[in-house]
């Protein structure tokens, strides 16, 4: 029912969050590697700009995944409360 769909959606959101966190970590590693490269001439700002944009995109994806996860967690809590309420009413 609705609880199963919400639980599945919460799991999907958790997976998306984990993927976003992995992307953020990868971008951070790439940025650190780029910052460690020796600079012999004027650095190419296109690489820096691309890495900065990748980092911003990864942070946005992470934020959206966290928000989606939180929404689904709240839905699951609400459904659990409703189920408990209906169960108590049925036993009364």
Secondary structure in CASP SS format (residue, H / E / C, confidence):
PFRMAT SS
TARGET T0000
AUTHOR 0000-0000-0000
METHOD secondary structure of the structure
MODEL  1
X C 1.00
X H 1.00
X H 1.00
X H 1.00
X H 1.00
X H 1.00
X H 1.00
X H 1.00
X H 1.00
X H 1.00
X H 1.00
X H 1.00
X H 1.00
X H 1.00
X H 1.00
X H 1.00
X H 1.00
X H 1.00
X H 1.00
X H 1.00
X H 1.00
X H 1.00
X H 1.00
X H 1.00
X H 1.00
X H 1.00
X H 1.00
X H 1.00
X H 1.00
X H 1.00
X H 1.00
X H 1.00
X H 1.00
X H 1.00
X H 1.00
X H 1.00
X C 1.00
X C 1.00
X C 1.00
X C 1.00
X C 1.00
X C 1.00
X C 1.00
X C 1.00
X H 1.00
X H 1.00
X H 1.00
X H 1.00
X H 1.00
X H 1.00
X H 1.00
X H 1.00
X H 1.00
X H 1.00
X H 1.00
X H 1.00
X H 1.00
X H 1.00
X H 1.00
X H 1.00
X H 1.00
X H 1.00
X H 1.00
X H 1.00
X H 1.00
X H 1.00
X H 1.00
X H 1.00
X H 1.00
X H 1.00
X H 1.00
X H 1.00
X H 1.00
X H 1.00
X H 1.00
X H 1.00
X H 1.00
X H 1.00
X H 1.00
X H 1.00
X H 1.00
X H 1.00
X H 1.00
X H 1.00
X H 1.00
X H 1.00
X H 1.00
X H 1.00
X H 1.00
X H 1.00
X H 1.00
X C 1.00
END
